[in-house]
Amino acid sequence: MNWIILIFAGLMEVAFTFCLGKTKITYGSERIWWWIGFLSALALSMTLMAKAAEKIPIGTVYPVWTGIGAVGAVFVGILFFHEPANFWRIFFITTLILSIIGLKIIG
């Protein structure tokens, strides 16, 4: 159950990254909603990460959380913000994913 909480915390990190990106490209009254989404996802992400850290070692929790966020942020950038998807970027994201899986296997 704690791993599910940690994965959801990482997904909330992706959500707050997406909302932060949207604050840069929206204006007027719509922008405030992206800021509210950012702050809500940030608070939920931190709360869930702290909950997961009660049972999973922090040396595992933090790299997995940041890894999910980093991978998710790259994919959000590619899919929604038209960032480049070149070979090296995908290669290094793949190595990050494999490292997260490795931490799960040994932890």
N, CA and C atoms as an extended XYZ file, in Angstrom:
321
Properties=species:S:1:pos:R:3:atomname:S:1:resname:S:1:resid:I:1 pbc="F F F"
N         0.820       -1.197        0.000 N   MET     1
C         0.000        0.000        0.000 CA  MET     1
C         0.871        1.272        0.000 C   MET     1
N         2.004        1.228        0.725 N   ASN     2
C         2.876        2.397        0.795 CA  ASN     2
C         3.507        2.715       -0.563 C   ASN     2
N         3.753        1.675       -1.369 N   TRP     3
C         4.287        1.919       -2.704 CA  TRP     3
C         3.233        2.575       -3.594 C   TRP     3
N         1.984        2.226       -3.416 N   ILE     4
C         0.908        2.874       -4.180 CA  ILE     4
C         0.808        4.343       -3.781 C   ILE     4
N         0.919        4.611       -2.485 N   ILE     5
C         0.903        5.994       -2.005 CA  ILE     5
C         2.071        6.773       -2.605 C   ILE     5
N         3.251        6.154       -2.634 N   LEU     6
C         4.430        6.809       -3.197 CA  LEU     6
C         4.270        7.075       -4.689 C   LEU     6
N         3.734        6.127       -5.404 N   ILE     7
C         3.506        6.322       -6.848 CA  ILE     7
C         2.505        7.457       -7.071 C   ILE     7
N         1.449        7.495       -6.282 N   PHE     8
C         0.472        8.570       -6.413 CA  PHE     8
C         1.097        9.919       -6.067 C   PHE     8
N         1.990        9.946       -5.067 N   ALA     9
C         2.708       11.179       -4.718 CA  ALA     9
C         3.541       11.650       -5.912 C   ALA     9
N         4.197       10.720       -6.583 N   GLY    10
C         4.969       11.064       -7.781 CA  GLY    10
C         4.091       11.580       -8.901 C   GLY    10
N         2.918       10.991       -9.054 N   LEU    11
C         1.988       11.462      -10.082 CA  LEU    11
C         1.465       12.862       -9.760 C   LEU    11
N         1.320       13.156       -8.484 N   MET    12
C         0.921       14.514       -8.094 CA  MET    12
C         2.043       15.513       -8.391 C   MET    12
N         3.286       15.036       -8.329 N   GLU    13
C         4.404       15.896       -8.733 CA  GLU    13
C         4.312       16.218      -10.225 C   GLU    13
N         3.950       15.226      -11.006 N   VAL    14
C         3.735       15.458      -12.444 CA  VAL    14
C         2.593       16.450      -12.645 C   VAL    14
N         1.534       16.307      -11.868 N   ALA    15
C         0.379       17.213      -11.976 CA  ALA    15
C         0.777       18.646      -11.652 C   ALA    15
N         1.578       18.839      -10.591 N   PHE    16
C         1.934       20.216      -10.272 CA  PHE    16
C         2.916       20.787      -11.291 C   PHE    16
N         3.714       19.941      -11.916 N   THR    17
C         4.589       20.406      -13.001 CA  THR    17
C         3.755       20.864      -14.190 C   THR    17
N         2.731       20.085      -14.542 N   PHE    18
C         1.842       20.456      -15.643 CA  PHE    18
C         1.155       21.789      -15.347 C   PHE    18
N         0.617       21.919      -14.147 N   CYS    19
C        -0.070       23.165      -13.774 CA  CYS    19
C         0.888       24.348      -13.814 C   CYS    19
N         2.109       24.145      -13.355 N   LEU    20
C         3.091       25.222      -13.392 CA  LEU    20
C         3.381       25.644      -14.824 C   LEU    20
N         3.485       24.671      -15.721 N   GLY    21
C         3.686       24.984      -17.131 CA  GLY    21
C         2.518       25.769      -17.711 C   GLY    21
N         1.324       25.421      -17.310 N   LYS    22
C         0.139       26.132      -17.814 CA  LYS    22
C         0.066       27.568      -17.291 C   LYS    22
N         0.631       27.843      -16.121 N   THR    23
C         0.608       29.219      -15.613 CA  THR    23
C         1.430       30.148      -16.497 C   THR    23
N         2.394       29.590      -17.221 N   LYS    24
C         3.235       30.421      -18.087 CA  LYS    24
C         2.536       30.816      -19.377 C   LYS    24
N         1.540       30.029      -19.802 N   ILE    25
C         0.940       30.277      -21.118 CA  ILE    25
C        -0.515       30.720      -21.056 C   ILE    25
N        -1.062       30.866      -19.852 N   THR    26
C        -2.443       31.348      -19.736 CA  THR    26
C        -2.441       32.719      -19.059 C   THR    26
N        -3.481       33.479      -19.326 N   TYR    27
C        -3.572       34.837      -18.792 CA  TYR    27
C        -4.972       35.078      -18.244 C   TYR    27
N        -5.100       36.124      -17.489 N   GLY    28
C        -6.401       36.527      -16.989 CA  GLY    28
C        -6.898       35.632      -15.871 C   GLY    28
N        -8.206       35.525      -15.777 N   SER    29
C        -8.825       34.799      -14.665 CA  SER    29
C        -8.559       33.295      -14.738 C   SER    29
N        -8.270       32.758      -15.920 N   GLU    30
C        -7.987       31.321      -16.030 CA  GLU    30
C        -6.678       30.953      -15.328 C   GLU    30
N        -5.736       31.881      -15.316 N   ARG    31
C        -4.420       31.604      -14.742 CA  ARG    31
C        -4.491       31.250      -13.255 C   ARG    31
N        -5.381       31.898      -12.522 N   ILE    32
C        -5.481       31.644      -11.088 CA  ILE    32
C        -5.837       30.186      -10.813 C   ILE    32
N        -6.647       29.576      -11.681 N   TRP    33
C        -7.021       28.169      -11.479 CA  TRP    33
C        -5.834       27.238      -11.640 C   TRP    33
N        -4.933       27.577      -12.552 N   TRP    34
C        -3.719       26.765      -12.700 CA  TRP    34
C        -2.826       26.899      -11.473 C   TRP    34
N        -2.781       28.096      -10.878 N   TRP    35
C        -2.017       28.273       -9.643 CA  TRP    35
C        -2.649       27.493       -8.489 C   TRP    35
N        -3.952       27.487       -8.412 N   ILE    36
C        -4.639       26.709       -7.376 CA  ILE    36
C        -4.367       25.218       -7.578 C   ILE    36
N        -4.436       24.765       -8.820 N   GLY    37
C        -4.113       23.364       -9.117 CA  GLY    37
C        -2.679       23.025       -8.748 C   GLY    37
N        -1.759       23.931       -9.066 N   PHE    38
C        -0.347       23.735       -8.722 CA  PHE    38
C        -0.175       23.574       -7.217 C   PHE    38
N        -0.716       24.498       -6.446 N   LEU    39
C        -0.556       24.458       -4.991 CA  LEU    39
C        -1.245       23.242       -4.369 C   LEU    39
N        -2.405       22.864       -4.892 N   SER    40
C        -3.116       21.692       -4.378 CA  SER    40
C        -2.338       20.413       -4.655 C   SER    40
N        -1.861       20.262       -5.889 N   ALA    41
C        -1.096       19.062       -6.240 CA  ALA    41
C         0.222       19.013       -5.471 C   ALA    41
N         0.843       20.166       -5.275 N   LEU    42
C         2.086       20.232       -4.504 CA  LEU    42
C         1.864       19.773       -3.069 C   LEU    42
N         0.821       20.299       -2.435 N   ALA    43
C         0.521       19.926       -1.047 CA  ALA    43
C         0.199       18.436       -0.935 C   ALA    43
N        -0.599       17.927       -1.863 N   LEU    44
C        -0.948       16.505       -1.829 CA  LEU    44
C         0.276       15.634       -2.073 C   LEU    44
N         1.120       16.039       -3.005 N   SER    45
C         2.335       15.286       -3.300 CA  SER    45
C         3.235       15.189       -2.075 C   SER    45
N         3.460       16.309       -1.411 N   MET    46
C         4.323       16.323       -0.226 CA  MET    46
C         3.729       15.500        0.916 C   MET    46
N         2.425       15.626        1.105 N   THR    47
C         1.757       14.879        2.172 CA  THR    47
C         1.855       13.378        1.934 C   THR    47
N         1.605       12.958        0.699 N   LEU    48
C         1.675       11.527        0.383 CA  LEU    48
C         3.104       11.006        0.460 C   LEU    48
N         4.075       11.820        0.035 N   MET    49
C         5.469       11.393        0.140 CA  MET    49
C         5.845       11.197        1.607 C   MET    49
N         5.435       12.104        2.473 N   ALA    50
C         5.718       11.969        3.898 CA  ALA    50
C         5.060       10.714        4.470 C   ALA    50
N         3.845       10.425        4.027 N   LYS    51
C         3.142        9.219        4.484 CA  LYS    51
C         3.891        7.961        4.053 C   LYS    51
N         4.341        7.935        2.795 N   ALA    52
C         5.088        6.771        2.303 CA  ALA    52
C         6.397        6.602        3.065 C   ALA    52
N         7.012        7.718        3.466 N   ALA    53
C         8.297        7.665        4.167 CA  ALA    53
C         8.180        7.102        5.578 C   ALA    53
N         6.956        6.951        6.071 N   GLU    54
C         6.780        6.330        7.378 CA  GLU    54
C         7.151        4.847        7.351 C   GLU    54
N         6.989        4.197        6.199 N   LYS    55
C         7.244        2.752        6.106 CA  LYS    55
C         8.354        2.382        5.125 C   LYS    55
N         8.625        3.241        4.154 N   ILE    56
C         9.669        2.975        3.157 CA  ILE    56
C        10.850        3.876        3.500 C   ILE    56
N        12.096        3.371        3.412 N   PRO    57
C        13.254        4.208        3.734 CA  PRO    57
C        13.291        5.487        2.881 C   PRO    57
N        13.639        6.608        3.517 N   ILE    58
C        13.665        7.887        2.820 CA  ILE    58
C        14.671        7.870        1.666 C   ILE    58
N        15.720        7.074        1.797 N   GLY    59
C        16.702        6.928        0.721 CA  GLY    59
C        16.124        6.256       -0.510 C   GLY    59
N        15.002        5.611       -0.371 N   THR    60
C        14.271        5.034       -1.499 CA  THR    60
C        13.123        5.943       -1.904 C   THR    60
N        12.408        6.483       -0.921 N   VAL    61
C        11.234        7.315       -1.195 CA  VAL    61
C        11.600        8.520       -2.064 C   VAL    61
N        12.604        9.254       -1.660 N   TYR    62
C        12.911       10.493       -2.366 CA  TYR    62
C        13.362       10.262       -3.809 C   TYR    62
N        14.296        9.329       -4.074 N   PRO    63
C        14.662        9.100       -5.477 CA  PRO    63
C        13.507        8.587       -6.342 C   PRO    63
N        12.653        7.742       -5.780 N   VAL    64
C        11.510        7.248       -6.555 CA  VAL    64
C        10.545        8.396       -6.835 C   VAL    64
N        10.256        9.207       -5.839 N   TRP    65
C         9.358       10.353       -5.994 CA  TRP    65
C         9.886       11.327       -7.040 C   TRP    65
N        11.158       11.697       -6.910 N   THR    66
C        11.721       12.631       -7.888 CA  THR    66
C        11.853       11.996       -9.260 C   THR    66
N        12.124       10.702       -9.297 N   GLY    67
C        12.227       10.010      -10.581 CA  GLY    67
C        10.902        9.992      -11.324 C   GLY    67
N         9.833        9.663      -10.614 N   ILE    68
C         8.504        9.686      -11.236 CA  ILE    68
C         8.190       11.102      -11.721 C   ILE    68
N         8.507       12.076      -10.884 N   GLY    69
C         8.266       13.462      -11.277 CA  GLY    69
C         9.094       13.882      -12.476 C   GLY    69
N        10.360       13.491      -12.508 N   ALA    70
C        11.237       13.869      -13.623 CA  ALA    70
C        10.787       13.222      -14.928 C   ALA    70
N        10.513       11.934      -14.876 N   VAL    71
C        10.041       11.228      -16.071 CA  VAL    71
C         8.712       11.813      -16.536 C   VAL    71
N         7.808       12.003      -15.593 N   GLY    72
C         6.507       12.575      -15.935 CA  GLY    72
C         6.616       13.973      -16.498 C   GLY    72
N         7.507       14.785      -15.926 N   ALA    73
C         7.683       16.159      -16.415 CA  ALA    73
C         8.214       16.168      -17.841 C   ALA    73
N         9.112       15.257      -18.155 N   VAL    74
C         9.625       15.179      -19.532 CA  VAL    74
C         8.493       14.804      -20.479 C   VAL    74
N         7.706       13.804      -20.118 N   PHE    75
C         6.601       13.394      -20.993 CA  PHE    75
C         5.537       14.482      -21.115 C   PHE    75
N         5.238       15.178      -20.014 N   VAL    76
C         4.297       16.302      -20.071 CA  VAL    76
C         4.838       17.379      -21.003 C   VAL    76
N         6.125       17.666      -20.875 N   GLY    77
C         6.735       18.667      -21.742 CA  GLY    77
C         6.651       18.289      -23.213 C   GLY    77
N         6.894       17.028      -23.504 N   ILE    78
C         6.834       16.554      -24.892 CA  ILE    78
C         5.401       16.568      -25.410 C   ILE    78
N         4.477       16.043      -24.616 N   LEU    79
C         3.098       15.884      -25.079 CA  LEU    79
C         2.286       17.174      -25.097 C   LEU    79
N         2.522       18.051      -24.114 N   PHE    80
C         1.653       19.216      -23.978 CA  PHE    80
C         2.327       20.554      -24.269 C   PHE    80
N         3.663       20.601      -24.153 N   PHE    81
C         4.353       21.876      -24.319 CA  PHE    81
C         5.328       21.871      -25.493 C   PHE    81
N         5.228       20.863      -26.330 N   HIS    82
C         5.979       20.778      -27.589 CA  HIS    82
C         7.499       20.852      -27.396 C   HIS    82
N         7.987       20.219      -26.343 N   GLU    83
C         9.427       20.142      -26.119 CA  GLU    83
C        10.001       19.015      -26.972 C   GLU    83
N        11.295       19.068      -27.274 N   PRO    84
C        11.889       18.065      -28.166 CA  PRO    84
C        11.913       16.662      -27.550 C   PRO    84
N        11.801       15.667      -28.416 N   ALA    85
C        11.867       14.259      -27.995 CA  ALA    85
C        12.976       13.578      -28.788 C   ALA    85
N        14.224       13.994      -28.553 N   ASN    86
C        15.333       13.418      -29.308 CA  ASN    86
C        15.846       12.134      -28.657 C   ASN    86
N        16.744       11.470      -29.358 N   PHE    87
C        17.255       10.170      -28.908 CA  PHE    87
C        17.851       10.240      -27.504 C   PHE    87
N        18.750       11.182      -27.254 N   TRP    88
C        19.442       11.232      -25.974 CA  TRP    88
C        18.508       11.531      -24.818 C   TRP    88
N        17.541       12.357      -25.046 N   ARG    89
C        16.568       12.670      -23.995 CA  ARG    89
C        15.787       11.409      -23.601 C   ARG    89
N        15.314       10.685      -24.591 N   ILE    90
C        14.581        9.445      -24.329 CA  ILE    90
C        15.507        8.389      -23.711 C   ILE    90
N        16.737        8.311      -24.185 N   PHE    91
C        17.712        7.358      -23.651 CA  PHE    91
C        17.925        7.573      -22.151 C   PHE    91
N        18.183        8.811      -21.763 N   PHE    92
C        18.459        9.077      -20.358 CA  PHE    92
C        17.220        8.960      -19.481 C   PHE    92
N        16.063        9.270      -20.000 N   ILE    93
C        14.832        9.051      -19.243 CA  ILE    93
C        14.618        7.551      -19.033 C   ILE    93
N        14.939        6.760      -20.043 N   THR    94
C        14.827        5.302      -19.928 CA  THR    94
C        15.765        4.775      -18.845 C   THR    94
N        16.994        5.291      -18.791 N   THR    95
C        17.912        4.842      -17.735 CA  THR    95
C        17.394        5.239      -16.351 C   THR    95
N        16.738        6.381      -16.265 N   LEU    96
C        16.150        6.799      -14.991 CA  LEU    96
C        15.031        5.853      -14.574 C   LEU    96
N        14.185        5.478      -15.513 N   ILE    97
C        13.096        4.532      -15.221 CA  ILE    97
C        13.661        3.202      -14.747 C   ILE    97
N        14.691        2.719      -15.426 N   LEU    98
C        15.309        1.447      -15.024 CA  LEU    98
C        15.927        1.546      -13.633 C   LEU    98
N        16.476        2.706      -13.288 N   SER    99
C        17.022        2.898      -11.956 CA  SER    99
C        15.934        2.865      -10.889 C   SER    99
N        14.794        3.463      -11.178 N   ILE   100
C        13.660        3.427      -10.236 CA  ILE   100
C        13.193        1.994      -10.023 C   ILE   100
N        13.091        1.245      -11.113 N   ILE   101
C        12.700       -0.159      -11.009 CA  ILE   101
C        13.721       -0.928      -10.180 C   ILE   101
N        14.999       -0.642      -10.390 N   GLY   102
C        16.066       -1.289       -9.614 CA  GLY   102
C        15.937       -1.006       -8.124 C   GLY   102
N        15.608        0.241       -7.761 N   LEU   103
C        15.397        0.569       -6.352 CA  LEU   103
C        14.231       -0.206       -5.761 C   LEU   103
N        13.190       -0.368       -6.544 N   LYS   104
C        12.028       -1.143       -6.065 CA  LYS   104
C        12.411       -2.601       -5.852 C   LYS   104
N        13.180       -3.151       -6.765 N   ILE   105
C        13.570       -4.566       -6.680 CA  ILE   105
C        14.447       -4.818       -5.456 C   ILE   105
N        15.414       -3.934       -5.203 N   ILE   106
C        16.321       -4.181       -4.075 CA  ILE   106
C        15.783       -3.679       -2.746 C   ILE   106
N        14.737       -2.795       -2.798 N   GLY   107
C        14.227       -2.198       -1.555 CA  GLY   107
C        13.045       -2.942       -1.066 C   GLY   107
